[in-house]
Amino acid sequence: MFSRETYINRRQVLKKAIGSGLIILPGNEEVGMNYRDNIYHFRQDSSFLYYTGIDLPSLFLVIDIDSDLEILFGDNLTIEQTVWVGPQDSLNVFAEKSGITAVQPLSFVEGILKNALQQKHAIHFLPPYRAAITLKLSSLLDIHPNEIAKKASIELSKAIIAQRSYKTNEELIEIEKAIDITAAMHLKAIQTARPGMTEYEIAGQVEGTAISKGGHLAFPTILTINGQYLHNHAGSNVLQNGQMVLCDCGAETNMHYAGDMTRTFPVSNTFTSQQKEIYNIVLKAEEAAIATLKPGTFFKDSHLTACKEILTGLKSLGLVKGDLDEAVAAGAHTLFFQCGLGHMMGMDVHDMENIGEQYVGYTDTLKKSTEFGLKSLRLAKELEEGFVLTVEPGIYFIPELIDQWKAEKKYSEFIKYDKVQAYKNFGGIRIEEDFLITKDSYKLLGKPLAKTAEDIEALRAF
């Protein structure tokens, strides 16, 4: 946990932003994998963690703004529970560390909320992303489960996003810890992978690195020889010379701050000439996008900068033709780059997107596109000092997409499909790093990890 004052101040800021009524923040529950007592790894709700720092299941925070009262609801372990999991400090101890003065049994929360409903107090809650929390809120607030998300407080969503978007120095320390662990995970993959190994053999060592360094996974590891598919998790594919491995992985610290990086490397100890050409185009696109990062830049413009750089490189190889500004405006680049350039990062690897991507990455006046490619851009709005975000351009040759668009003659004024055919079995390349937006520019977070083709090959020497 951070200092007691950190959590007190965070709640004070939130109360001031909302003004009146009740704020309710349910913590997450333990979830059984295949029966009740065989549980998944517990992950606390990030907003509950942000305002309390308490990483235990089955808790509920109520903030009564008008009465200036904060109550932590939960139950201490019974002796039978202690037999199984060992002793644990009482909730009063955790509440004291968080600066919360009132602790009540979990069953008491129903009475508090029923009374608030009877008195017609405003009750603010976030849109839930787990079924158990949806059902709990439905029961406590007498709202049909299908209506819970619709009744979530936009005011609270915006207030929490406005607060969590700006990372403090103590948060940045945790984020850099996570990124450094993430870099170690990538080094393990790059230096371990050999022809004849399976994807899951390497992924297991990558994930073990996160756990061995006191962290956990920020998201399921993407490790694949089929990098043309954007989120393809590790499987039983056997690595063979001439292929590439795309590894997109991230650790989170024991305080649940995330890292997120991607590297692509050859199964052989060197890239082929064709692979290196495409790799260097992706690298140039990343560097061009990074150069735009500063307060006042719209991240959508950073994305479009990367898109044009990708087409510039592909035009030099004869895959693309015509005016590149027109090609980007039309969306022709999405044959090769189908997703967004990056996203906010913090306690969630895609930070706060469970609260509402339209509030995290967009504004009341800047709306999300519905077009293929741009609709996957999670962050578009103007950058501000204190934002932490990823930059992750890529080039993906997806055979099914190429075949469909070729048959439709889609963007044929820009794309030379006869030349693209030679790349149908190429795969995909992505490079990703994490950045802080500073007062005038940006800062690369974490220890630098090899990313040029030559430096990757040096690590692959065997």
FENMOUR-V374050 format. One line per field, one symbol per residue. ss: DSSP state (2 for helix, 1 for strand, 0 for the rest). psi: psi as a letter, one per 40 degrees, with the letter a starting at -180 (. if undefined). burial: # if it has 9 or more other ideal C-beta (glycine too) atoms within 8 Angstrom, else .. Layout:
ss: ???
psi: ???
burial: ???
This chain:
ss: 000222222222222222000111110000011110011000000222222200000001111100001111100000222222200000222222220001110222222222222200001100000022222222222000222222200222222222220000222222222222222222222222000001222222222222220001100001110000000000000100000111111011000001001111110000002222222222222222222000000122222222222222222200010002222222022220000000010000000022222222000000000000022200000100000111100111002222222222000000102222222000011101111110000111000000002222222000
psi: iaiddddddddddddddddiahhhghiiiihhdeidegiihhhihdddddedehgiifihhhhhddefhhhhhiiihiddddddeiiiiidddddddefhehhiideeddddddddddefihhhiihieiddddddddddefhhdeedddeihddddddddddedhhiddddddddddddddddddddddedhiheiidddddddddddddeeeaahdihhhhiegeehdghiiaehhhiieiihhhhiiiiieefiiihihihiidieiiiddddddddddddddddddeehihdhhddddddddddddddddddeeeiiahdddddddedeeddgeaidaiiibdidghedddhddddeiaddhihieihcdeehdhdihiiheihiihgiihhghdddddddddefhfeedhgdddddeededaihihhihihhadebihhiihihheidddddddeh.
burial: ...#.###.##.###.##..##########.#......#....###########.##########....#####..#....#.....#..#..#######.##..#.##..###.##...#.######.#..######.##.#....#...##..######.#####...##.#################.##...####.##.###.###.#.#####.#########..###..#.##..###########..#############..##..############.###.####.###################...##...#.###..########.##########.###.###.####...#.#....###.#####.##.##############.##.###....#..####.##..##.#############...#..##..###.#.###.##..
